[in-house]
Amino acid sequence: MKKLLFVAIAIAISFSFVSCKKCVTCKYEYDYKGQTQEVTYPQECGTSKQIKDFKANVESDANRHGVSSTCTTN
């Protein structure tokens, strides 16, 4: 019985350290010489921190054009 309890606790602990992977797709639009240009990034998947960093990079790129980006979670 103690062995079963130990295995159950070990499994519970291992699941608590697993990070959920999320996926996101981001894009932005800007005006270039009177024409709308759309920049779409490929789907990015990863941990919450990786997604947060990806979104920050996309927003930084969009800010260079004076616009904001939009991201959708997949």
PQR file with spaces between the fields and no chain letter, atoms N, CA, C, O and H, PARSE charges and radii, in Angstrom:
ATOM       1  N    MET     1       0.824   -1.189    0.000 -0.4000 1.5000
ATOM       2  CA   MET     1       0.000    0.000    0.000 -0.0000 2.0000
ATOM       3  C    MET     1       0.875    1.264    0.000  0.5500 1.7000
ATOM       4  O    MET     1       0.559    2.242   -0.677 -0.5500 1.4000
ATOM       5  N    LYS     2       1.974    1.234    0.764 -0.4000 1.5000
ATOM       6  CA   LYS     2       2.870    2.391    0.786 -0.0000 2.0000
ATOM       7  C    LYS     2       3.508    2.613   -0.573  0.5500 1.7000
ATOM       8  O    LYS     2       3.739    3.749   -0.985 -0.5500 1.4000
ATOM       9  H    LYS     2       2.231    0.439    1.314  0.4000 1.0000
ATOM      10  N    LYS     3       3.791    1.510   -1.270 -0.4000 1.5000
ATOM      11  CA   LYS     3       4.397    1.617   -2.596 -0.0000 2.0000
ATOM      12  C    LYS     3       3.441    2.305   -3.568  0.5500 1.7000
ATOM      13  O    LYS     3       3.868    3.137   -4.368 -0.5500 1.4000
ATOM      14  H    LYS     3       3.603    0.587   -0.935  0.4000 1.0000
ATOM      15  N    LEU     4       2.181    1.973   -3.507 -0.4000 1.5000
ATOM      16  CA   LEU     4       1.169    2.582   -4.371 -0.0000 2.0000
ATOM      17  C    LEU     4       1.029    4.068   -4.058  0.5500 1.7000
ATOM      18  O    LEU     4       0.920    4.888   -4.969 -0.5500 1.4000
ATOM      19  H    LEU     4       1.834    1.297   -2.857  0.4000 1.0000
ATOM      20  N    LEU     5       1.031    4.413   -2.792 -0.4000 1.5000
ATOM      21  CA   LEU     5       0.942    5.816   -2.377 -0.0000 2.0000
ATOM      22  C    LEU     5       2.155    6.595   -2.871  0.5500 1.7000
ATOM      23  O    LEU     5       2.018    7.724   -3.342 -0.5500 1.4000
ATOM      24  H    LEU     5       1.120    3.747   -2.052  0.4000 1.0000
ATOM      25  N    PHE     6       3.337    6.000   -2.765 -0.4000 1.5000
ATOM      26  CA   PHE     6       4.561    6.641   -3.231 -0.0000 2.0000
ATOM      27  C    PHE     6       4.508    6.893   -4.736  0.5500 1.7000
ATOM      28  O    PHE     6       4.893    7.966   -5.200 -0.5500 1.4000
ATOM      29  H    PHE     6       3.447    5.083   -2.383  0.4000 1.0000
ATOM      30  N    VAL     7       4.037    5.917   -5.492 -0.4000 1.5000
ATOM      31  CA   VAL     7       3.915    6.068   -6.947 -0.0000 2.0000
ATOM      32  C    VAL     7       2.912    7.167   -7.284  0.5500 1.7000
ATOM      33  O    VAL     7       3.166    7.976   -8.175 -0.5500 1.4000
ATOM      34  H    VAL     7       3.724    5.046   -5.115  0.4000 1.0000
ATOM      35  N    ALA     8       1.799    7.209   -6.601 -0.4000 1.5000
ATOM      36  CA   ALA     8       0.780    8.239   -6.844 -0.0000 2.0000
ATOM      37  C    ALA     8       1.338    9.629   -6.551  0.5500 1.7000
ATOM      38  O    ALA     8       1.091   10.565   -7.311 -0.5500 1.4000
ATOM      39  H    ALA     8       1.592    6.551   -5.877  0.4000 1.0000
ATOM      40  N    ILE     9       2.075    9.770   -5.478 -0.4000 1.5000
ATOM      41  CA   ILE     9       2.673   11.066   -5.135 -0.0000 2.0000
ATOM      42  C    ILE     9       3.711   11.461   -6.185  0.5500 1.7000
ATOM      43  O    ILE     9       3.772   12.623   -6.587 -0.5500 1.4000
ATOM      44  H    ILE     9       2.276    9.009   -4.861  0.4000 1.0000
ATOM      45  N    ALA    10       4.518   10.512   -6.627 -0.4000 1.5000
ATOM      46  CA   ALA    10       5.532   10.795   -7.647 -0.0000 2.0000
ATOM      47  C    ALA    10       4.885   11.264   -8.949  0.5500 1.7000
ATOM      48  O    ALA    10       5.375   12.194   -9.589 -0.5500 1.4000
ATOM      49  H    ALA    10       4.469    9.568   -6.301  0.4000 1.0000
ATOM      50  N    ILE    11       3.801   10.630   -9.333 -0.4000 1.5000
ATOM      51  CA   ILE    11       3.094   11.035  -10.550 -0.0000 2.0000
ATOM      52  C    ILE    11       2.504   12.430  -10.389  0.5500 1.7000
ATOM      53  O    ILE    11       2.600   13.251  -11.301 -0.5500 1.4000
ATOM      54  H    ILE    11       3.403    9.875   -8.813  0.4000 1.0000
ATOM      55  N    ALA    12       1.906   12.701   -9.260 -0.4000 1.5000
ATOM      56  CA   ALA    12       1.315   14.022   -9.010 -0.0000 2.0000
ATOM      57  C    ALA    12       2.378   15.119   -9.047  0.5500 1.7000
ATOM      58  O    ALA    12       2.139   16.195   -9.597 -0.5500 1.4000
ATOM      59  H    ALA    12       1.827   12.034   -8.519  0.4000 1.0000
ATOM      60  N    ILE    13       3.523   14.859   -8.479 -0.4000 1.5000
ATOM      61  CA   ILE    13       4.608   15.852   -8.480 -0.0000 2.0000
ATOM      62  C    ILE    13       5.126   16.076   -9.897  0.5500 1.7000
ATOM      63  O    ILE    13       5.383   17.215  -10.285 -0.5500 1.4000
ATOM      64  H    ILE    13       3.717   13.985   -8.033  0.4000 1.0000
ATOM      65  N    SER    14       5.279   15.022  -10.663 -0.4000 1.5000
ATOM      66  CA   SER    14       5.794   15.182  -12.025 -0.0000 2.0000
ATOM      67  C    SER    14       4.828   15.976  -12.895  0.5500 1.7000
ATOM      68  O    SER    14       5.272   16.752  -13.741 -0.5500 1.4000
ATOM      69  H    SER    14       5.070   14.096  -10.348  0.4000 1.0000
ATOM      70  N    PHE    15       3.518   15.805  -12.713 -0.4000 1.5000
ATOM      71  CA   PHE    15       2.550   16.578  -13.477 -0.0000 2.0000
ATOM      72  C    PHE    15       2.531   18.042  -13.060  0.5500 1.7000
ATOM      73  O    PHE    15       2.197   18.904  -13.873 -0.5500 1.4000
ATOM      74  H    PHE    15       3.158   15.174  -12.026  0.4000 1.0000
ATOM      75  N    SER    16       2.875   18.338  -11.837 -0.4000 1.5000
ATOM      76  CA   SER    16       2.854   19.721  -11.373 -0.0000 2.0000
ATOM      77  C    SER    16       3.963   20.551  -12.002  0.5500 1.7000
ATOM      78  O    SER    16       3.872   21.778  -12.031 -0.5500 1.4000
ATOM      79  H    SER    16       3.147   17.638  -11.177  0.4000 1.0000
ATOM      80  N    PHE    17       5.015   19.899  -12.509 -0.4000 1.5000
ATOM      81  CA   PHE    17       6.127   20.621  -13.126 -0.0000 2.0000
ATOM      82  C    PHE    17       6.015   20.720  -14.641  0.5500 1.7000
ATOM      83  O    PHE    17       6.851   21.363  -15.275 -0.5500 1.4000
ATOM      84  H    PHE    17       5.089   18.902  -12.485  0.4000 1.0000
ATOM      85  N    VAL    18       5.013   20.104  -15.229 -0.4000 1.5000
ATOM      86  CA   VAL    18       4.832   20.131  -16.673 -0.0000 2.0000
ATOM      87  C    VAL    18       4.183   21.456  -17.066  0.5500 1.7000
ATOM      88  O    VAL    18       3.162   21.846  -16.500 -0.5500 1.4000
ATOM      89  H    VAL    18       4.333   19.581  -14.714  0.4000 1.0000
ATOM      90  N    SER    19       4.777   22.140  -18.033 -0.4000 1.5000
ATOM      91  CA   SER    19       4.213   23.394  -18.516 -0.0000 2.0000
ATOM      92  C    SER    19       3.273   23.102  -19.679  0.5500 1.7000
ATOM      93  O    SER    19       3.575   22.284  -20.548 -0.5500 1.4000
ATOM      94  H    SER    19       5.607   21.824  -18.493  0.4000 1.0000
ATOM      95  N    CYS    20       2.155   23.767  -19.681 -0.4000 1.5000
ATOM      96  CA   CYS    20       1.213   23.616  -20.788 -0.0000 2.0000
ATOM      97  C    CYS    20       1.724   24.418  -21.971  0.5500 1.7000
ATOM      98  O    CYS    20       2.150   25.562  -21.819 -0.5500 1.4000
ATOM      99  H    CYS    20       1.910   24.431  -18.975  0.4000 1.0000
ATOM     100  N    LYS    21       1.681   23.823  -23.132 -0.4000 1.5000
ATOM     101  CA   LYS    21       2.090   24.535  -24.334 -0.0000 2.0000
ATOM     102  C    LYS    21       0.877   25.229  -24.916  0.5500 1.7000
ATOM     103  O    LYS    21      -0.217   24.668  -24.984 -0.5500 1.4000
ATOM     104  H    LYS    21       1.335   22.893  -23.256  0.4000 1.0000
ATOM     105  N    LYS    22       1.098   26.451  -25.329 -0.4000 1.5000
ATOM     106  CA   LYS    22       0.057   27.252  -25.953 -0.0000 2.0000
ATOM     107  C    LYS    22       0.533   27.632  -27.339  0.5500 1.7000
ATOM     108  O    LYS    22       1.733   27.614  -27.613 -0.5500 1.4000
ATOM     109  H    LYS    22       1.986   26.907  -25.273  0.4000 1.0000
ATOM     110  N    CYS    23      -0.388   27.973  -28.205 -0.4000 1.5000
ATOM     111  CA   CYS    23      -0.042   28.417  -29.552 -0.0000 2.0000
ATOM     112  C    CYS    23      -0.718   29.757  -29.821  0.5500 1.7000
ATOM     113  O    CYS    23      -1.821   30.024  -29.345 -0.5500 1.4000
ATOM     114  H    CYS    23      -1.363   27.987  -27.981  0.4000 1.0000
ATOM     115  N    VAL    24      -0.029   30.589  -30.596 -0.4000 1.5000
ATOM     116  CA   VAL    24      -0.543   31.913  -30.897 -0.0000 2.0000
ATOM     117  C    VAL    24      -0.106   32.298  -32.308  0.5500 1.7000
ATOM     118  O    VAL    24       0.959   31.892  -32.772 -0.5500 1.4000
ATOM     119  H    VAL    24       0.867   30.372  -30.983  0.4000 1.0000
ATOM     120  N    THR    25      -0.944   33.088  -32.984 -0.4000 1.5000
ATOM     121  CA   THR    25      -0.633   33.651  -34.291 -0.0000 2.0000
ATOM     122  C    THR    25      -0.806   35.164  -34.183  0.5500 1.7000
ATOM     123  O    THR    25      -1.818   35.647  -33.674 -0.5500 1.4000
ATOM     124  H    THR    25      -1.809   33.418  -32.607  0.4000 1.0000
ATOM     125  N    CYS    26       0.188   35.906  -34.665 -0.4000 1.5000
ATOM     126  CA   CYS    26       0.144   37.369  -34.557 -0.0000 2.0000
ATOM     127  C    CYS    26       0.287   38.025  -35.926  0.5500 1.7000
ATOM     128  O    CYS    26       0.864   37.457  -36.853 -0.5500 1.4000
ATOM     129  H    CYS    26       1.009   35.514  -35.079  0.4000 1.0000
ATOM     130  N    LYS    27      -0.252   39.232  -36.025 -0.4000 1.5000
ATOM     131  CA   LYS    27      -0.127   40.003  -37.263 -0.0000 2.0000
ATOM     132  C    LYS    27      -0.286   41.478  -36.959  0.5500 1.7000
ATOM     133  O    LYS    27      -0.754   41.867  -35.889 -0.5500 1.4000
ATOM     134  H    LYS    27      -0.721   39.693  -35.272  0.4000 1.0000
ATOM     135  N    TYR    28       0.116   42.293  -37.930 -0.4000 1.5000
ATOM     136  CA   TYR    28      -0.155   43.723  -37.865 -0.0000 2.0000
ATOM     137  C    TYR    28      -0.229   44.269  -39.281  0.5500 1.7000
ATOM     138  O    TYR    28       0.282   43.666  -40.225 -0.5500 1.4000
ATOM     139  H    TYR    28       0.496   41.977  -38.799  0.4000 1.0000
ATOM     140  N    GLU    29      -0.871   45.413  -39.410 -0.4000 1.5000
ATOM     141  CA   GLU    29      -0.995   46.077  -40.698 -0.0000 2.0000
ATOM     142  C    GLU    29      -0.448   47.486  -40.574  0.5500 1.7000
ATOM     143  O    GLU    29      -0.579   48.128  -39.532 -0.5500 1.4000
ATOM     144  H    GLU    29      -1.286   45.902  -38.644  0.4000 1.0000
ATOM     145  N    TYR    30       0.169   47.962  -41.655 -0.4000 1.5000
ATOM     146  CA   TYR    30       0.658   49.334  -41.682 -0.0000 2.0000
ATOM     147  C    TYR    30       0.496   49.892  -43.087  0.5500 1.7000
ATOM     148  O    TYR    30       0.330   49.143  -44.049 -0.5500 1.4000
ATOM     149  H    TYR    30       0.275   47.441  -42.502  0.4000 1.0000
ATOM     150  N    ASP    31       0.545   51.194  -43.193 -0.4000 1.5000
ATOM     151  CA   ASP    31       0.372   51.870  -44.470 -0.0000 2.0000
ATOM     152  C    ASP    31       1.742   52.167  -45.076  0.5500 1.7000
ATOM     153  O    ASP    31       2.597   52.765  -44.423 -0.5500 1.4000
ATOM     154  H    ASP    31       0.680   51.803  -42.411  0.4000 1.0000
ATOM     155  N    TYR    32       1.944   51.752  -46.306 -0.4000 1.5000
ATOM     156  CA   TYR    32       3.187   52.030  -47.015 -0.0000 2.0000
ATOM     157  C    TYR    32       2.844   52.655  -48.359  0.5500 1.7000
ATOM     158  O    TYR    32       2.346   51.982  -49.261 -0.5500 1.4000
ATOM     159  H    TYR    32       1.249   51.266  -46.836  0.4000 1.0000
ATOM     160  N    LYS    33       3.116   53.941  -48.480 -0.4000 1.5000
ATOM     161  CA   LYS    33       2.856   54.697  -49.708 -0.0000 2.0000
ATOM     162  C    LYS    33       1.425   54.535  -50.177  0.5500 1.7000
ATOM     163  O    LYS    33       1.168   54.328  -51.363 -0.5500 1.4000
ATOM     164  H    LYS    33       3.521   54.487  -47.747  0.4000 1.0000
ATOM     165  N    GLY    34       0.492   54.633  -49.234 -0.4000 1.5000
ATOM     166  CA   GLY    34      -0.925   54.584  -49.571 -0.0000 2.0000
ATOM     167  C    GLY    34      -1.505   53.185  -49.692  0.5500 1.7000
ATOM     168  O    GLY    34      -2.698   53.036  -49.954 -0.5500 1.4000
ATOM     169  H    GLY    34       0.702   54.802  -48.271  0.4000 1.0000
ATOM     170  N    GLN    35      -0.701   52.174  -49.510 -0.4000 1.5000
ATOM     171  CA   GLN    35      -1.201   50.801  -49.589 -0.0000 2.0000
ATOM     172  C    GLN    35      -1.032   50.108  -48.240  0.5500 1.7000
ATOM     173  O    GLN    35      -0.024   50.277  -47.554 -0.5500 1.4000
ATOM     174  H    GLN    35       0.269   52.295  -49.297  0.4000 1.0000
ATOM     175  N    THR    36      -2.034   49.337  -47.886 -0.4000 1.5000
ATOM     176  CA   THR    36      -1.989   48.601  -46.626 -0.0000 2.0000
ATOM     177  C    THR    36      -1.136   47.352  -46.797  0.5500 1.7000
ATOM     178  O    THR    36      -1.373   46.530  -47.682 -0.5500 1.4000
ATOM     179  H    THR    36      -2.853   49.200  -48.443  0.4000 1.0000
ATOM     180  N    GLN    37      -0.156   47.234  -45.943 -0.4000 1.5000
ATOM     181  CA   GLN    37       0.721   46.062  -45.937 -0.0000 2.0000
ATOM     182  C    GLN    37       0.400   45.236  -44.693  0.5500 1.7000
ATOM     183  O    GLN    37       0.312   45.781  -43.593 -0.5500 1.4000
ATOM     184  H    GLN    37       0.036   47.902  -45.224  0.4000 1.0000
ATOM     185  N    GLU    38       0.227   43.941  -44.860 -0.4000 1.5000
ATOM     186  CA   GLU    38      -0.053   43.069  -43.724 -0.0000 2.0000
ATOM     187  C    GLU    38       1.147   42.167  -43.476  0.5500 1.7000
ATOM     188  O    GLU    38       1.674   41.535  -44.391 -0.5500 1.4000
ATOM     189  H    GLU    38       0.298   43.498  -45.753  0.4000 1.0000
ATOM     190  N    VAL    39       1.560   42.123  -42.229 -0.4000 1.5000
ATOM     191  CA   VAL    39       2.649   41.242  -41.812 -0.0000 2.0000
ATOM     192  C    VAL    39       2.036   40.186  -40.900  0.5500 1.7000
ATOM     193  O    VAL    39       1.511   40.505  -39.833 -0.5500 1.4000
ATOM     194  H    VAL    39       1.132   42.636  -41.485  0.4000 1.0000
ATOM     195  N    THR    40       2.105   38.929  -41.326 -0.4000 1.5000
ATOM     196  CA   THR    40       1.556   37.819  -40.547 -0.0000 2.0000
ATOM     197  C    THR    40       2.692   36.893  -40.149  0.5500 1.7000
ATOM     198  O    THR    40       3.479   36.463  -40.992 -0.5500 1.4000
ATOM     199  H    THR    40       2.532   38.670  -42.193  0.4000 1.0000
ATOM     200  N    TYR    41       2.773   36.594  -38.887 -0.4000 1.5000
ATOM     201  CA   TYR    41       3.800   35.692  -38.364 -0.0000 2.0000
ATOM     202  C    TYR    41       3.258   34.264  -38.332  0.5500 1.7000
ATOM     203  O    TYR    41       2.062   34.063  -38.117 -0.5500 1.4000
ATOM     204  H    TYR    41       2.133   36.943  -38.202  0.4000 1.0000
ATOM     205  N    PRO    42       4.114   33.282  -38.542 -0.5600 1.5000
ATOM     206  CA   PRO    42       3.652   31.892  -38.448  0.2800 2.0000
ATOM     207  C    PRO    42       3.273   31.550  -37.013  0.5500 1.7000
ATOM     208  O    PRO    42       3.705   32.209  -36.067 -0.5500 1.4000
ATOM     209  N    GLN    43       2.474   30.527  -36.870 -0.4000 1.5000
ATOM     210  CA   GLN    43       2.030   30.098  -35.548 -0.0000 2.0000
ATOM     211  C    GLN    43       3.241   29.780  -34.676  0.5500 1.7000
ATOM     212  O    GLN    43       4.174   29.103  -35.107 -0.5500 1.4000
ATOM     213  H    GLN    43       2.123   29.991  -37.638  0.4000 1.0000
ATOM     214  N    GLU    44       3.208   30.277  -33.456 -0.4000 1.5000
ATOM     215  CA   GLU    44       4.274   30.038  -32.485 -0.0000 2.0000
ATOM     216  C    GLU    44       3.674   29.279  -31.304  0.5500 1.7000
ATOM     217  O    GLU    44       2.641   29.678  -30.768 -0.5500 1.4000
ATOM     218  H    GLU    44       2.450   30.827  -33.106  0.4000 1.0000
ATOM     219  N    CYS    45       4.314   28.200  -30.905 -0.4000 1.5000
ATOM     220  CA   CYS    45       3.849   27.403  -29.768 -0.0000 2.0000
ATOM     221  C    CYS    45       4.949   27.326  -28.728  0.5500 1.7000
ATOM     222  O    CYS    45       6.133   27.288  -29.062 -0.5500 1.4000
ATOM     223  H    CYS    45       5.153   27.876  -31.341  0.4000 1.0000
ATOM     224  N    GLY    46       4.553   27.305  -27.473 -0.4000 1.5000
ATOM     225  CA   GLY    46       5.533   27.189  -26.404 -0.0000 2.0000
ATOM     226  C    GLY    46       4.903   27.400  -25.050  0.5500 1.7000
ATOM     227  O    GLY    46       3.681   27.385  -24.898 -0.5500 1.4000
ATOM     228  H    GLY    46       3.591   27.336  -27.202  0.4000 1.0000
ATOM     229  N    THR    47       5.760   27.597  -24.073 -0.4000 1.5000
ATOM     230  CA   THR    47       5.301   27.857  -22.711 -0.0000 2.0000
ATOM     231  C    THR    47       4.758   29.278  -22.630  0.5500 1.7000
ATOM     232  O    THR    47       4.905   30.059  -23.570 -0.5500 1.4000
ATOM     233  H    THR    47       6.752   27.609  -24.196  0.4000 1.0000
ATOM     234  N    SER    48       4.142   29.605  -21.528 -0.4000 1.5000
ATOM     235  CA   SER    48       3.597   30.955  -21.347 -0.0000 2.0000
ATOM     236  C    SER    48       4.676   32.017  -21.503  0.5500 1.7000
ATOM     237  O    SER    48       4.435   33.058  -22.115 -0.5500 1.4000
ATOM     238  H    SER    48       4.023   28.970  -20.764  0.4000 1.0000
ATOM     239  N    LYS    49       5.853   31.769  -20.961 -0.4000 1.5000
ATOM     240  CA   LYS    49       6.950   32.738  -21.064 -0.0000 2.0000
ATOM     241  C    LYS    49       7.397   32.897  -22.511  0.5500 1.7000
ATOM     242  O    LYS    49       7.631   34.018  -22.964 -0.5500 1.4000
ATOM     243  H    LYS    49       6.049   30.924  -20.464  0.4000 1.0000
ATOM     244  N    GLN    50       7.517   31.793  -23.241 -0.4000 1.5000
ATOM     245  CA   GLN    50       7.921   31.865  -24.643 -0.0000 2.0000
ATOM     246  C    GLN    50       6.897   32.635  -25.469  0.5500 1.7000
ATOM     247  O    GLN    50       7.264   33.428  -26.337 -0.5500 1.4000
ATOM     248  H    GLN    50       7.327   30.883  -22.873  0.4000 1.0000
ATOM     249  N    ILE    51       5.621   32.404  -25.203 -0.4000 1.5000
ATOM     250  CA   ILE    51       4.555   33.115  -25.921 -0.0000 2.0000
ATOM     251  C    ILE    51       4.602   34.597  -25.583  0.5500 1.7000
ATOM     252  O    ILE    51       4.456   35.444  -26.465 -0.5500 1.4000
ATOM     253  H    ILE    51       5.323   31.760  -24.498  0.4000 1.0000
ATOM     254  N    LYS    52       4.803   34.909  -24.321 -0.4000 1.5000
ATOM     255  CA   LYS    52       4.886   36.311  -23.895 -0.0000 2.0000
ATOM     256  C    LYS    52       6.049   37.015  -24.592  0.5500 1.7000
ATOM     257  O    LYS    52       5.900   38.147  -25.053 -0.5500 1.4000
ATOM     258  H    LYS    52       4.922   34.221  -23.605  0.4000 1.0000
ATOM     259  N    ASP    53       7.206   36.354  -24.673 -0.4000 1.5000
ATOM     260  CA   ASP    53       8.370   36.928  -25.347 -0.0000 2.0000
ATOM     261  C    ASP    53       8.108   37.105  -26.840  0.5500 1.7000
ATOM     262  O    ASP    53       8.489   38.121  -27.422 -0.5500 1.4000
ATOM     263  H    ASP    53       7.328   35.435  -24.299  0.4000 1.0000
ATOM     264  N    PHE    54       7.462   36.126  -27.457 -0.4000 1.5000
ATOM     265  CA   PHE    54       7.128   36.208  -28.878 -0.0000 2.0000
ATOM     266  C    PHE    54       6.212   37.401  -29.144  0.5500 1.7000
ATOM     267  O    PHE    54       6.442   38.173  -30.075 -0.5500 1.4000
ATOM     268  H    PHE    54       7.152   35.301  -26.984  0.4000 1.0000
ATOM     269  N    LYS    55       5.176   37.544  -28.323 -0.4000 1.5000
ATOM     270  CA   LYS    55       4.250   38.669  -28.486 -0.0000 2.0000
ATOM     271  C    LYS    55       4.965   40.004  -28.323  0.5500 1.7000
ATOM     272  O    LYS    55       4.673   40.956  -29.046 -0.5500 1.4000
ATOM     273  H    LYS    55       4.990   36.916  -27.567  0.4000 1.0000
ATOM     274  N    ALA    56       5.888   40.080  -27.391 -0.4000 1.5000
ATOM     275  CA   ALA    56       6.649   41.318  -27.172 -0.0000 2.0000
ATOM     276  C    ALA    56       7.489   41.656  -28.397  0.5500 1.7000
ATOM     277  O    ALA    56       7.596   42.825  -28.765 -0.5500 1.4000
ATOM     278  H    ALA    56       6.125   39.307  -26.803  0.4000 1.0000
ATOM     279  N    ASN    57       8.084   40.653  -29.032 -0.4000 1.5000
ATOM     280  CA   ASN    57       8.878   40.885  -30.245 -0.0000 2.0000
ATOM     281  C    ASN    57       8.008   41.364  -31.398  0.5500 1.7000
ATOM     282  O    ASN    57       8.388   42.272  -32.137 -0.5500 1.4000
ATOM     283  H    ASN    57       7.997   39.703  -28.732  0.4000 1.0000
ATOM     284  N    VAL    58       6.843   40.753  -31.546 -0.4000 1.5000
ATOM     285  CA   VAL    58       5.921   41.170  -32.607 -0.0000 2.0000
ATOM     286  C    VAL    58       5.458   42.601  -32.369  0.5500 1.7000
ATOM     287  O    VAL    58       5.415   43.404  -33.302 -0.5500 1.4000
ATOM     288  H    VAL    58       6.534   40.015  -30.946  0.4000 1.0000
ATOM     289  N    GLU    59       5.114   42.921  -31.134 -0.4000 1.5000
ATOM     290  CA   GLU    59       4.653   44.275  -30.817 -0.0000 2.0000
ATOM     291  C    GLU    59       5.768   45.294  -31.062  0.5500 1.7000
ATOM     292  O    GLU    59       5.509   46.410  -31.513 -0.5500 1.4000
ATOM     293  H    GLU    59       5.148   42.269  -30.377  0.4000 1.0000
ATOM     294  N    SER    60       6.999   44.906  -30.766 -0.4000 1.5000
ATOM     295  CA   SER    60       8.138   45.787  -31.027 -0.0000 2.0000
ATOM     296  C    SER    60       8.278   46.066  -32.522  0.5500 1.7000
ATOM     297  O    SER    60       8.511   47.206  -32.923 -0.5500 1.4000
ATOM     298  H    SER    60       7.210   44.000  -30.400  0.4000 1.0000
ATOM     299  N    ASP    61       8.139   45.035  -33.339 -0.4000 1.5000
ATOM     300  CA   ASP    61       8.183   45.217  -34.793 -0.0000 2.0000
ATOM     301  C    ASP    61       7.058   46.129  -35.264  0.5500 1.7000
ATOM     302  O    ASP    61       7.275   47.016  -36.090 -0.5500 1.4000
ATOM     303  H    ASP    61       7.950   44.109  -33.013  0.4000 1.0000
ATOM     304  N    ALA    62       5.861   45.912  -34.741 -0.4000 1.5000
ATOM     305  CA   ALA    62       4.713   46.735  -35.129 -0.0000 2.0000
ATOM     306  C    ALA    62       4.919   48.186  -34.716  0.5500 1.7000
ATOM     307  O    ALA    62       4.556   49.099  -35.458 -0.5500 1.4000
ATOM     308  H    ALA    62       5.685   45.192  -34.070  0.4000 1.0000
ATOM     309  N    ASN    63       5.494   48.406  -33.544 -0.4000 1.5000
ATOM     310  CA   ASN    63       5.733   49.773  -33.064 -0.0000 2.0000
ATOM     311  C    ASN    63       6.672   50.539  -33.981  0.5500 1.7000
ATOM     312  O    ASN    63       6.571   51.762  -34.076 -0.5500 1.4000
ATOM     313  H    ASN    63       5.789   47.665  -32.941  0.4000 1.0000
ATOM     314  N    ARG    64       7.579   49.851  -34.657 -0.4000 1.5000
ATOM     315  CA   ARG    64       8.485   50.517  -35.604 -0.0000 2.0000
ATOM     316  C    ARG    64       7.715   51.157  -36.752  0.5500 1.7000
ATOM     317  O    ARG    64       8.172   52.126  -37.358 -0.5500 1.4000
ATOM     318  H    ARG    64       7.660   48.858  -34.580  0.4000 1.0000
ATOM     319  N    HIS    65       6.529   50.597  -37.046 -0.4000 1.5000
ATOM     320  CA   HIS    65       5.674   51.145  -38.103 -0.0000 2.0000
ATOM     321  C    HIS    65       4.583   52.057  -37.536  0.5500 1.7000
ATOM     322  O    HIS    65       3.748   52.571  -38.280 -0.5500 1.4000
ATOM     323  H    HIS    65       6.158   49.809  -36.553  0.4000 1.0000
ATOM     324  N    GLY    66       4.596   52.251  -36.225 -0.4000 1.5000
ATOM     325  CA   GLY    66       3.609   53.123  -35.598 -0.0000 2.0000
ATOM     326  C    GLY    66       2.236   52.502  -35.447  0.5500 1.7000
ATOM     327  O    GLY    66       1.243   53.222  -35.354 -0.5500 1.4000
ATOM     328  H    GLY    66       5.274   51.834  -35.621  0.4000 1.0000
ATOM     329  N    VAL    67       2.158   51.182  -35.422 -0.4000 1.5000
ATOM     330  CA   VAL    67       0.871   50.489  -35.287 -0.0000 2.0000
ATOM     331  C    VAL    67       0.970   49.466  -34.158  0.5500 1.7000
ATOM     332  O    VAL    67       2.039   49.256  -33.584 -0.5500 1.4000
ATOM     333  H    VAL    67       2.965   50.597  -35.498  0.4000 1.0000
ATOM     334  N    SER    68      -0.154   48.841  -33.854 -0.4000 1.5000
ATOM     335  CA   SER    68      -0.206   47.784  -32.836 -0.0000 2.0000
ATOM     336  C    SER    68      -0.444   46.443  -33.514  0.5500 1.7000
ATOM     337  O    SER    68      -1.007   46.372  -34.606 -0.5500 1.4000
ATOM     338  H    SER    68      -1.022   49.012  -34.320  0.4000 1.0000
ATOM     339  N    SER    69      -0.007   45.392  -32.852 -0.4000 1.5000
ATOM     340  CA   SER    69      -0.224   44.058  -33.389 -0.0000 2.0000
ATOM     341  C    SER    69      -1.445   43.421  -32.718  0.5500 1.7000
ATOM     342  O    SER    69      -1.894   43.858  -31.659 -0.5500 1.4000
ATOM     343  H    SER    69       0.450   45.449  -31.965  0.4000 1.0000
ATOM     344  N    THR    70      -1.963   42.385  -33.362 -0.4000 1.5000
ATOM     345  CA   THR    70      -3.030   41.580  -32.767 -0.0000 2.0000
ATOM     346  C    THR    70      -2.588   40.128  -32.802  0.5500 1.7000
ATOM     347  O    THR    70      -2.011   39.656  -33.782 -0.5500 1.4000
ATOM     348  H    THR    70      -1.598   42.030  -34.223  0.4000 1.0000
ATOM     349  N    CYS    71      -2.871   39.437  -31.716 -0.4000 1.5000
ATOM     350  CA   CYS    71      -2.512   38.022  -31.602 -0.0000 2.0000
ATOM     351  C    CYS    71      -3.745   37.232  -31.223  0.5500 1.7000
ATOM     352  O    CYS    71      -4.557   37.670  -30.408 -0.5500 1.4000
ATOM     353  H    CYS    71      -3.339   39.821  -30.921  0.4000 1.0000
ATOM     354  N    THR    72      -3.875   36.057  -31.826 -0.4000 1.5000
ATOM     355  CA   THR    72      -4.982   35.168  -31.486 -0.0000 2.0000
ATOM     356  C    THR    72      -4.422   33.855  -30.969  0.5500 1.7000
ATOM     357  O    THR    72      -3.466   33.311  -31.523 -0.5500 1.4000
ATOM     358  H    THR    72      -3.215   35.701  -32.488  0.4000 1.0000
ATOM     359  N    THR    73      -5.022   33.358  -29.909 -0.4000 1.5000
ATOM     360  CA   THR    73      -4.604   32.099  -29.326 -0.0000 2.0000
ATOM     361  C    THR    73      -5.279   30.963  -30.078  0.5500 1.7000
ATOM     362  O    THR    73      -6.487   30.989  -30.313 -0.5500 1.4000
ATOM     363  H    THR    73      -5.799   33.800  -29.460  0.4000 1.0000
ATOM     364  N    ASN    74      -4.494   29.977  -30.448 -0.4000 1.5000
ATOM     365  CA   ASN    74      -5.035   28.847  -31.216 -0.0000 2.0000
ATOM     366  C    ASN    74      -5.240   27.657  -30.319  0.5500 1.7000
ATOM     367  O    ASN    74      -5.688   26.607  -30.779 -0.5500 1.4000
ATOM     368  H    ASN    74      -3.513   29.956  -30.258  0.4000 1.0000
